[in-house]
Every structure is written in C-alpha cells, then in structure tokens.
C-alpha cells in the first residue's frame, strides 16, 4: 500500500519569493513531503487540510491566514538567508572593504548585512537607508536581487541574487516530519538547494553567478547606458504615451520621472510631498490625488516601483529608458524643425 506524503503549504505575498522557497524545499525534502505554493491572494478555505504543515513568509501573515488554517496544522514563519552560492566574488575581495547593502527596505537591508557579516566577516557592511545620503567612503555595493534599485552611475556592484530560506527554517520543518535523517544529511541537501537555485536564477534572470560583477566605480553621464538595459520599441513607447495621456498631460508624468531620476542618481528617496513640492518649483501644480493617480498609472506600466515602508517609490530601469528615449526623440524632432 502506497501512503500519500504529508503536505507542506508555502504562503507568501510575493510570487517571486514564493517560487524560491518552493524550489528550495522540493530540493531538500521533496522525497518526504508534497510542497504546495500559494499566494495570499489565492488562499481559500478549502486549500489547507488537517495536519498539513504551513510555512508563512512573514510574521504579519499569521493573523491574516489564521481563519484558513486548521488548528491541528503547525505554522512556521520562514527566515531568510543570503545564498552563499551567489557570494563567491567575496572570496577575492581585499579585507576591510566598506560595502553598502541595498535592498527594497531598510529592514531587509539590515537583515542582509547581518547575514553577509556572519559569512564573510572580513568586510564591513552598511545597510542603506533611503532617507539618508549615501556614505562618501564606499568601496562597492551589494544587492540581493534588487539591482534595479541601484543607480546606474555606480558600477562597482555585486548582485548576489535573492535571499533563500535559512537552515533553521528547514530544521523546524524536519522536526514535524518525525524523520530519521541525520543533521549532516539535511545540511548537505540545504547546500545542494542553494546551488540548484543559483543555477535556476542564473538561467532565468541572468544574475551572473558564474561571472565576477565587481567593476571599478565611475561617475556616468546620462548617455552612458548599462549593457543589459533593453531599449523600448517605438510601438511600446507609443502605447505607454497613450496610456499616460488617458489620465493626464504627458509633460506632468515626464516631470515626475525626471524627479525620481534625480533621486535615483543621488540614492535619495522622495515621498509624494517632496515630489509635489519639486513639481511646483518647475511650474506643475498637482493635487495629492492627481499625483497619486499619475503614479498608479506609471506603476502599472512598470515605469516606477512602489516599495513598502520607507523604501518609497523609485524609478525603474524601464522608466529610465522611457525618459531617456522620449527626451532624445523630442530633441531630434526639435532639431529637425529648426533646420
């Protein structure tokens, strides 16, 4: 008689992190449990059964998901750790480098900095706080899969890829399986999962785990573009312009993007109040509601990235490409008219 495996449900808000955790757990415990990944938005009353194991990506999800989880189910809040497979470039770094860690929030940046210090203790780490200017003495920048938050004028960047589940989370799951596997077997599988995940991400997102990403720092002008920036086609530009103009004047949105570009280059975060004030200084008097609407449209188009907490709204790679493309196009048109 074949017995069905116990079910383990991974619940997260963001699908990207959900996939990472699910891949990793299948690599480690796939012969003992069935891993089922679901976003918070997809969660319904009939998904989780009696005695299933539940993994939550954040502590805050406990209260939200409680009505959907039977009382017999153990609930584990996952902790995250940097993927060691993505930090191999650190082995060739000189000691005592001043490293700025950039993540989507200050809290996550601090967690990443602590993880890196625990592994590569030879270096000094500073968690980036968007409300403060970037420290003057920085040797390089490290980001765990959030490269779009790093201004393009900084070329000394290591992208170590997204953080993964930490080993303690795996141990907590294993404790509910009544499994006889020794600790060293779980540890071997854990490291295998990190290597496997690094390869998956390298193939899908081109994180370049196999290539050194450390480059010499240099100040770049707007005309200097990164090699991986994908130019927008005229069709894509026209579609975006049409969408923006359905909800307001294009000039207003271009001005907003230019303000966020200024903040991105200085590694500064601008709240809506600051953006509203800067718009007024250049002749655009928008209400708070008008500004919010325009930002929502631009976020939908992928021109800006809205972050939780103090991360604020930031200009995306697509937004920078859109602004650069449009500026060059209008400049060329003006030159033709003057000839």
Secondary structure, 3 states (H helix, E strand, C coil): CCCCCEEEEEEECCHHHHHHHHHHHHHHHCCCEEEEEEEHHHCCCCCCCCCCEEEECCCCHHHHHHHHCCCCCCEEECCEECCHHHCHHHHHCCCCCEEEEECCCHHHHHHHHHHHHHHCCCCEEEECCCCCCCCCCCCEEEECCCHHHCCCCCCCEEECCCCEECHHHHHHHHHCCCCCCCHHHHHHHHHHHHHHHHHHHHHHHCCCCCCCCCCCCCCCCCCCCCCCCCCCCHHHHHHHHHHHHCCCCHHHHHHHHHHHHHHHHCCCCCCHHHHHHHHHHCCCCCCHHHHHHHHHHHHHCCCEEECCHHHCEEECHHHHHHHHHHHHHHHHHHHHHHC
